[in-house]
Amino acid sequence: MTSVTRETFDDVMVPNYSPLSVIPIKGEGCKLWDKEGNEYIDFAGGIAVNALGHCHPALVGALKEQGEKLWHLSNVFTNEPALELAKKLVDNTFADKVFFANSGGEANEAAFKLARKYASENFGPEKHEIISFKQSFHGRTLFTVSVGGQPKYTQGFEPLPGGITHLEYNNIEMLEASVSDKTCAIVLEPVQGEGGIIPASKAFVEKVRELCDKYNAVMIFDEIQTGMGRTGELFAYMLHGIEPDVLTSAKALGGGFPIGAMLAKEKFAAALKVGTHGSTYGGNALGCAVASAAFDIINDPATLEGVKEKHNLFNTKLQMINEQYNVFEEVRGEGLLIGAALKEEYLGRAREFMVAALEQNLMILMAGPNVIRLAPSLLVSEAEIEQGMRAFEKAVAKVVAG
């Protein structure tokens, strides 16, 4: 086997990423090991993907079992794992229908196309405008990055798809003033992820629902990051008791195996007739079998209740660190999607905290340059939280000391 190092990345990979120096080679639960045998606590979770940690036995078992049966067929046929997973999603959510894809970006692409198709067929082509929100993130395809509300991701890729308006998140007055008969969809994350771990207010979600009903617009919840137990509910819309019309899921859906899904109510799903949309690998038997195993563990009341309890422990630890070092403006988020927003004197330095944590054998994330993000396994133990937060305190101390 060819020996590779971090420098190999610079030699052979397109430079759109800038990975840290460590190359993990093995994972188990909330622990990772690098090529030198160093052990790390993982509070990054593959950016909220590894909801059950690394190499969970049930997922490994499902992968091995399905891997010896059937991998891929194409959508000329259906397969049992896809139907079983779709039934679980329908039986446990608002949705009537499911479309499978490979990623969150693909799931959102399907949702936005569905909204335009539904509006065009039922109300005419002039009803095509999509309302989204500043600092939102919905994927990296040209359509999804255009719906996303972060200009840094669209610069240099113009001309962009049109008919998209970006408003201030949680601003009800601005929303009411912007929706019209031309609006085909309102798209939002129930907690903005890349935008800084900012939860939507209940009043804001209620207003989106009210306006979508009034103007016959599709209410789309992007739950790529918040879904699959991350907030302590199976999906975050359940926190508000308000159902969207369409919901997208990915990241934790496969517990680490690439898979995405769009969930929709019957009347909206009907817009995607035979041949109007597709995904070569979407709904492949291997991915669906792993996701189905992950679903069963995540959608367990004990798992979901544990997420809420662990949120409180993380929150307590972060507040204790802040009392000593005074670095956070606030700690926010839901469940095990937690954001620590930096005070003014530390703005722009989230990566420094991330690097300092890695030096203490702890993996964390950032949500933009001003927010530290934690998205560990939903099964992280109290002992692992204690260990990780001790390491994080040392990292904070180092950054503060300069």
Backbone torsions as a table, in degrees:
resi	resn	phi	psi	omega
1	MET	NA	134.9	-179.7
2	THR	-66.6	133.8	177.7
3	SER	-76.7	129.5	-179.9
4	VAL	-124.7	150.9	178.9
5	THR	-133.6	177.9	175.6
6	ARG	-58.3	-32.3	179.8
7	GLU	-66.3	-28.2	178.4
8	THR	-59.1	-35.3	178.2
9	PHE	-55.5	-48.3	-177.9
10	ASP	-64.3	-27.1	-178.8
11	ASP	-78.1	-37.7	-166.7
12	VAL	-119.8	-10.9	-174.8
13	MET	-107.5	145.7	172.2
14	VAL	-58.2	137.3	-170.3
15	PRO	-82.5	32.8	179.8
16	ASN	-80.2	-11.5	173.5
17	TYR	-116.2	159.8	174.5
18	SER	-134.8	75.1	-173.5
19	PRO	-67.2	153.5	176.6
20	LEU	-68.3	172.0	-171.1
21	SER	-72.1	-27.7	-176.2
22	VAL	-73.5	137.1	173.0
23	ILE	-116.1	98.4	177.5
24	PRO	-65.3	142.2	179.6
25	ILE	-124.3	-11.6	-177.5
26	LYS	-152.0	141.8	177.9
27	GLY	-138.6	149.0	175.5
28	GLU	-152.0	117.7	-177.3
29	GLY	61.1	-125.2	-179.6
30	CYS	-97.6	15.5	-179.5
31	LYS	-113.6	147.1	174.0
32	LEU	-132.8	152.6	176.3
33	TRP	-129.1	141.3	178.2
34	ASP	-97.2	-175.4	-174.9
35	LYS	-64.1	-24.1	179.8
36	GLU	-90.9	0.7	179.2
37	GLY	87.5	6.3	177.0
38	ASN	-70.0	139.6	-178.0
39	GLU	-101.5	139.5	-178.9
40	TYR	-128.5	147.0	167.5
41	ILE	-89.8	131.9	-175.2
42	ASP	-105.9	104.0	173.5
43	PHE	-104.9	10.9	178.9
44	ALA	-95.3	-35.3	175.4
45	GLY	60.5	32.7	-179.4
46	GLY	62.4	31.9	-172.5
47	ILE	61.3	61.5	175.2
48	ALA	64.9	24.5	179.8
49	VAL	-96.3	-48.0	-174.0
50	ASN	-80.7	68.5	-172.7
51	ALA	-64.3	-22.9	179.1
52	LEU	-113.4	21.7	-178.8
53	GLY	78.4	-165.2	-177.6
54	HIS	-95.6	134.8	171.9
55	CYS	54.6	45.8	176.3
56	HIS	-59.9	131.9	-175.0
57	PRO	-53.8	-37.5	-179.1
58	ALA	-67.2	-37.1	179.2
59	LEU	-73.9	-40.6	176.4
60	VAL	-61.7	-41.4	178.8
61	GLY	-62.8	-44.0	179.4
62	ALA	-64.4	-39.5	179.7
63	LEU	-64.3	-45.2	-179.4
64	LYS	-66.5	-44.0	-178.0
65	GLU	-63.8	-47.9	-179.4
66	GLN	-70.8	-32.2	-179.3
67	GLY	-62.6	-22.0	178.1
68	GLU	-96.7	1.5	-179.8
69	LYS	-109.9	-61.5	-170.7
70	LEU	-163.2	130.8	179.4
71	TRP	-103.1	-59.0	-169.3
72	HIS	-141.0	141.0	179.2
73	LEU	-124.2	-31.0	-165.5
74	SER	88.0	162.6	-176.4
75	ASN	-84.7	13.5	166.7
76	VAL	-68.7	-24.6	176.6
77	PHE	-124.7	161.4	167.6
78	THR	-103.0	178.0	179.3
79	ASN	-147.4	158.2	-174.3
80	GLU	-62.1	-48.4	-179.3
81	PRO	-58.5	-37.6	179.2
82	ALA	-65.0	-42.6	-179.1
83	LEU	-68.5	-37.8	178.9
84	GLU	-65.7	-43.4	179.5
85	LEU	-67.0	-43.4	179.3
86	ALA	-60.6	-40.1	179.7
87	LYS	-64.7	-39.5	177.6
88	LYS	-63.2	-41.8	-179.9
89	LEU	-66.2	-42.7	179.4
90	VAL	-67.6	-43.3	-176.5
91	ASP	-67.6	-21.7	-173.9
92	ASN	-113.1	9.2	179.5
93	THR	-138.4	-174.5	176.6
94	PHE	-70.8	-18.2	-164.0
95	ALA	-78.3	155.7	174.9
96	ASP	-107.9	-26.5	-173.7
97	LYS	-137.3	155.5	-178.9
98	VAL	-133.0	141.8	169.9
99	PHE	-123.1	129.3	-179.2
100	PHE	-100.1	141.4	176.9
101	ALA	-136.2	-166.5	-177.0
102	ASN	-100.4	-17.4	-169.6
103	SER	-157.2	172.2	176.1
104	GLY	-66.7	-40.0	177.8
105	GLY	-59.2	-43.1	178.6
106	GLU	-66.9	-39.1	179.2
107	ALA	-63.1	-42.3	178.3
108	ASN	-68.6	-39.0	176.0
109	GLU	-56.1	-43.8	178.6
110	ALA	-63.6	-41.7	-178.4
111	ALA	-64.9	-42.1	-178.0
112	PHE	-71.1	-37.9	175.9
113	LYS	-65.1	-40.7	178.3
114	LEU	-59.3	-44.6	-177.8
115	ALA	-61.2	-44.0	179.6
116	ARG	-66.3	-40.8	-178.1
117	LYS	-66.4	-44.7	179.7
118	TYR	-60.6	-46.4	-178.6
119	ALA	-65.8	-41.8	-179.2
120	SER	-63.1	-44.3	-177.5
121	GLU	-69.4	-35.0	-172.5
122	ASN	-99.4	-22.7	-174.7
123	PHE	-133.3	-11.3	179.0
124	GLY	110.0	159.7	-173.3
125	PRO	-67.1	-20.4	-179.9
126	GLU	-71.0	-17.6	178.6
127	LYS	-90.0	80.7	-172.8
128	HIS	-133.9	-0.5	-173.1
129	GLU	-79.2	135.2	179.3
130	ILE	-109.1	129.6	175.2
131	ILE	-101.9	126.5	177.4
132	SER	-128.9	-169.5	-173.6
133	PHE	-135.0	147.6	179.5
134	LYS	-60.2	143.9	-179.0
135	GLN	71.2	6.5	176.2
136	SER	-76.9	162.9	177.5
137	PHE	-140.3	126.4	-175.8
138	HIS	-131.4	6.5	178.1
139	GLY	134.4	-178.5	-173.2
140	ARG	-118.9	1.8	170.7
141	THR	-69.5	165.0	-176.2
142	LEU	-63.0	-37.7	178.5
143	PHE	-69.3	-50.4	-175.3
144	THR	-68.5	-34.5	178.7
145	VAL	-71.8	-24.9	175.9
146	SER	-75.4	-37.2	176.1
147	VAL	-69.8	-33.9	174.8
148	GLY	-60.2	149.3	-172.8
149	GLY	-104.1	40.3	179.4
150	GLN	-128.1	100.2	-174.7
151	PRO	-55.0	-27.7	-178.2
152	LYS	-60.7	-23.4	-178.6
153	TYR	-89.5	-8.3	-179.7
154	THR	-109.3	-12.6	-177.0
155	GLN	-61.7	128.1	178.9
156	GLY	90.7	-3.6	-179.5
157	PHE	-110.8	11.0	179.9
158	GLU	-69.8	156.0	2.8
159	PRO	-77.7	143.0	-176.9
160	LEU	-95.4	157.6	172.0
161	PRO	-55.5	139.8	-176.0
162	GLY	-95.9	-174.5	176.8
163	GLY	74.9	27.1	-177.9
164	ILE	-124.0	128.8	179.8
165	THR	-117.5	136.3	178.8
166	HIS	-112.1	121.9	-179.0
167	LEU	-111.3	171.8	175.2
168	GLU	-74.2	131.8	179.0
169	TYR	-66.0	137.9	178.7
170	ASN	70.4	10.4	178.7
171	ASN	-97.6	98.3	-174.5
172	ILE	-68.6	-41.8	-178.6
173	GLU	-61.9	-44.4	179.3
174	MET	-63.6	-39.0	179.3
175	LEU	-63.5	-48.2	-179.0
176	GLU	-60.3	-34.9	-177.9
177	ALA	-76.8	-14.1	-171.8
178	SER	-105.6	-24.6	-177.6
179	VAL	-75.6	141.1	179.9
180	SER	-148.6	-177.3	177.7
181	ASP	-66.2	-14.8	177.6
182	LYS	-85.9	-8.7	-178.7
183	THR	-74.3	122.4	177.8
184	CYS	-98.4	-22.7	-178.5
185	ALA	-159.0	148.7	166.5
186	ILE	-117.4	124.4	-173.3
187	VAL	-115.3	126.7	176.8
188	LEU	-149.3	153.5	168.9
189	GLU	-90.5	131.7	177.1
190	PRO	-64.2	-25.9	166.0
191	VAL	-134.8	118.4	177.9
192	GLN	-65.2	123.6	-176.0
193	GLY	-86.3	-76.0	-179.7
194	GLU	-62.0	-21.3	-178.9
195	GLY	-78.6	-4.1	175.0
196	GLY	124.5	18.3	-179.8
197	ILE	57.1	63.4	-178.2
198	ILE	-114.2	111.8	179.9
199	PRO	-72.8	145.1	171.5
200	ALA	-73.9	141.5	174.7
201	SER	-74.4	153.4	178.4
202	LYS	-60.9	-39.6	-179.9
203	ALA	-63.1	-36.5	179.8
204	PHE	-67.4	-45.7	178.9
205	VAL	-62.7	-41.1	178.1
206	GLU	-61.2	-40.2	-179.3
207	LYS	-68.7	-38.9	176.5
208	VAL	-60.0	-44.9	179.4
209	ARG	-61.7	-45.4	-178.7
210	GLU	-61.1	-44.5	-177.1
211	LEU	-72.5	-35.4	176.4
212	CYS	-63.3	-40.6	177.6
213	ASP	-65.7	-42.1	-177.0
214	LYS	-65.7	-39.5	-173.2
215	TYR	-107.1	13.5	179.5
216	ASN	54.3	42.4	176.8
217	ALA	-101.9	153.5	-179.6
218	VAL	-86.0	126.0	176.4
219	MET	-90.3	112.7	-176.4
220	ILE	-110.0	121.9	173.6
221	PHE	-100.6	117.8	172.3
222	ASP	-84.8	102.1	179.4
223	GLU	-110.6	32.4	177.6
224	ILE	-56.6	-44.7	-176.7
225	GLN	-95.5	-32.0	-175.2
226	THR	-87.9	-14.7	-173.8
227	GLY	-80.1	175.8	177.3
228	MET	58.1	54.1	170.0
229	GLY	84.8	-6.8	-172.2
230	ARG	-59.3	-33.8	-177.4
231	THR	-97.3	1.6	-175.6
232	GLY	96.0	-5.8	168.9
233	GLU	-118.3	159.9	179.9
234	LEU	-56.5	-48.1	171.8
235	PHE	-131.6	150.5	-171.9
236	ALA	-68.1	-21.9	178.2
237	TYR	-59.6	-24.6	-179.1
238	MET	-69.7	-21.3	175.7
239	LEU	-62.8	-33.4	-175.6
240	HIS	-97.7	-14.4	-177.2
241	GLY	69.1	26.1	-178.9
242	ILE	-125.5	125.6	-176.2
243	GLU	-89.3	134.3	169.2
244	PRO	-79.0	177.3	173.9
245	ASP	-92.4	-32.9	-178.9
246	VAL	-138.3	141.9	179.0
247	LEU	-137.8	141.1	177.4
248	THR	-113.8	143.4	-178.2
249	SER	-137.9	148.6	174.0
250	ALA	-166.5	-133.8	178.9
251	LYS	38.3	-100.7	-173.8
252	ALA	-68.7	-12.8	-177.3
253	LEU	-53.9	-39.5	179.6
254	GLY	-100.0	3.1	179.0
255	GLY	60.9	19.3	-177.6
256	GLY	126.2	-18.9	175.9
257	PHE	-89.7	133.6	-175.5
258	PRO	-64.8	117.4	175.2
259	ILE	-161.8	145.0	175.1
260	GLY	-135.0	161.8	179.6
261	ALA	-148.9	144.4	168.8
262	MET	-112.2	126.1	177.8
263	LEU	-107.2	139.1	-176.0
264	ALA	-148.2	152.0	170.5
265	LYS	-72.6	154.0	-172.7
266	GLU	-51.1	-49.1	-171.4
267	LYS	-66.8	-27.8	177.6
268	PHE	-84.0	-40.3	180.0
269	ALA	-58.8	-31.0	-177.0
270	ALA	-61.1	-18.4	-179.1
271	ALA	-68.2	-27.5	-179.5
272	LEU	-89.9	77.2	-179.8
273	LYS	-71.9	172.3	-178.6
274	VAL	-52.7	126.6	175.9
275	GLY	89.2	-5.5	-175.7
276	THR	-82.7	-19.9	179.6
277	HIS	-158.4	159.1	-179.5
278	GLY	-168.5	174.8	178.9
279	SER	-157.5	117.4	-174.6
280	THR	-53.6	-51.3	-177.1
281	TYR	-92.4	-8.1	-176.6
282	GLY	-59.9	127.9	-179.6
283	GLY	79.7	19.4	178.0
284	ASN	-66.1	150.4	-172.2
285	ALA	-62.2	-36.9	-176.9
286	LEU	-66.0	-50.6	-180.0
287	GLY	-62.9	-41.3	-177.7
288	CYS	-68.8	-34.2	178.3
289	ALA	-65.7	-42.7	178.1
290	VAL	-66.7	-45.0	-179.8
291	ALA	-62.3	-36.2	179.4
292	SER	-64.8	-39.4	176.8
293	ALA	-66.3	-40.8	178.1
294	ALA	-64.4	-40.9	-179.0
295	PHE	-57.0	-44.2	-176.1
296	ASP	-62.1	-36.9	-179.1
297	ILE	-77.3	-41.8	-178.2
298	ILE	-67.5	-41.8	-176.5
299	ASN	-84.1	38.2	176.9
300	ASP	-106.0	129.1	-178.7
301	PRO	-52.1	-33.9	179.6
302	ALA	-66.5	-40.4	177.7
303	THR	-64.1	-47.8	-176.3
304	LEU	-66.9	-39.8	177.8
305	GLU	-66.8	-36.5	177.7
306	GLY	-61.7	-35.3	178.5
307	VAL	-60.7	-44.2	-179.1
308	LYS	-65.8	-40.6	179.1
309	GLU	-65.5	-41.6	-178.4
310	LYS	-70.7	-29.3	173.9
311	HIS	-56.8	-44.8	-178.4
312	ASN	-64.1	-38.3	179.3
313	LEU	-66.6	-46.0	176.9
314	PHE	-59.1	-45.0	-178.1
315	ASN	-60.1	-44.0	178.8
316	THR	-61.5	-45.4	-178.8
317	LYS	-64.0	-42.4	-180.0
318	LEU	-65.6	-38.1	178.2
319	GLN	-66.6	-36.3	178.0
320	MET	-65.1	-42.7	177.1
321	ILE	-62.1	-41.0	-177.9
322	ASN	-67.9	-34.7	177.2
323	GLU	-61.1	-32.1	-178.5
324	GLN	-85.8	-38.0	-170.6
325	TYR	-113.6	-15.0	174.0
326	ASN	54.1	54.9	-178.1
327	VAL	-111.0	-18.1	-174.7
328	PHE	-104.9	134.4	172.6
329	GLU	-74.0	-42.2	175.7
330	GLU	-161.6	158.8	172.9
331	VAL	-113.7	128.1	-173.9
332	ARG	-143.5	175.7	179.5
333	GLY	124.7	-176.2	179.3
334	GLU	-131.6	140.7	175.7
335	GLY	54.9	-127.5	179.7
336	LEU	-104.6	35.4	165.7
337	LEU	-120.6	97.3	-167.9
338	ILE	-120.9	133.6	177.9
339	GLY	-121.2	130.2	174.2
340	ALA	-109.1	104.8	-176.9
341	ALA	-80.4	128.7	-174.9
342	LEU	-76.2	146.5	174.9
343	LYS	-66.8	164.7	-173.3
344	GLU	-53.6	-40.2	-176.4
345	GLU	-71.9	-10.3	178.9
346	TYR	-113.8	8.3	-178.5
347	LEU	-59.1	139.6	179.9
348	GLY	84.5	1.9	-172.1
349	ARG	-114.7	18.9	-178.6
350	ALA	-58.6	-37.3	179.8
351	ARG	-63.1	-33.2	177.5
352	GLU	-60.9	-41.6	178.2
353	PHE	-65.5	-39.2	179.5
354	MET	-63.0	-44.2	179.7
355	VAL	-67.8	-40.9	178.7
356	ALA	-63.8	-37.1	177.4
357	ALA	-64.9	-41.4	179.5
358	LEU	-60.9	-36.2	177.3
359	GLU	-65.2	-21.5	175.3
360	GLN	-97.6	16.3	178.6
361	ASN	63.1	39.0	176.0
362	LEU	-129.7	132.1	177.9
363	MET	-103.0	120.0	175.7
364	ILE	-129.2	-177.9	-177.3
365	LEU	-128.1	175.1	168.1
366	MET	-125.9	152.7	175.0
367	ALA	-120.8	80.1	-169.2
368	GLY	82.5	175.6	-173.3
369	PRO	-74.4	-8.2	-172.1
370	ASN	-116.4	2.6	-174.7
371	VAL	-135.3	129.0	173.0
372	ILE	-87.2	133.8	-175.2
373	ARG	-119.5	136.1	174.2
374	LEU	-119.1	129.4	178.8
375	ALA	-145.0	63.6	-175.1
376	PRO	-74.9	176.8	173.1
377	SER	-56.1	142.7	175.7
378	LEU	-65.0	-17.3	-178.1
379	LEU	-100.5	10.4	179.2
380	VAL	-55.0	137.6	-177.3
381	SER	-88.1	162.3	177.3
382	GLU	-61.4	-38.1	179.4
383	ALA	-63.5	-39.1	178.7
384	GLU	-69.7	-35.7	175.6
385	ILE	-63.3	-44.8	178.6
386	GLU	-59.6	-47.4	-178.9
387	GLN	-62.2	-46.6	-178.2
388	GLY	-64.9	-39.6	-178.3
389	MET	-73.8	-27.2	171.5
390	ARG	-63.9	-42.7	177.7
391	ALA	-65.3	-39.1	-179.4
392	PHE	-65.7	-38.6	178.2
393	GLU	-60.4	-40.7	178.0
394	LYS	-63.6	-38.9	179.1
395	ALA	-65.2	-44.4	178.8
396	VAL	-61.2	-44.3	179.7
397	ALA	-58.3	-41.1	-178.9
398	LYS	-65.9	-43.5	179.3
399	VAL	-64.7	-42.6	-179.0
400	VAL	-63.4	-38.0	-178.5
401	ALA	-72.3	-13.3	176.3
402	GLY	82.6	NA	NA
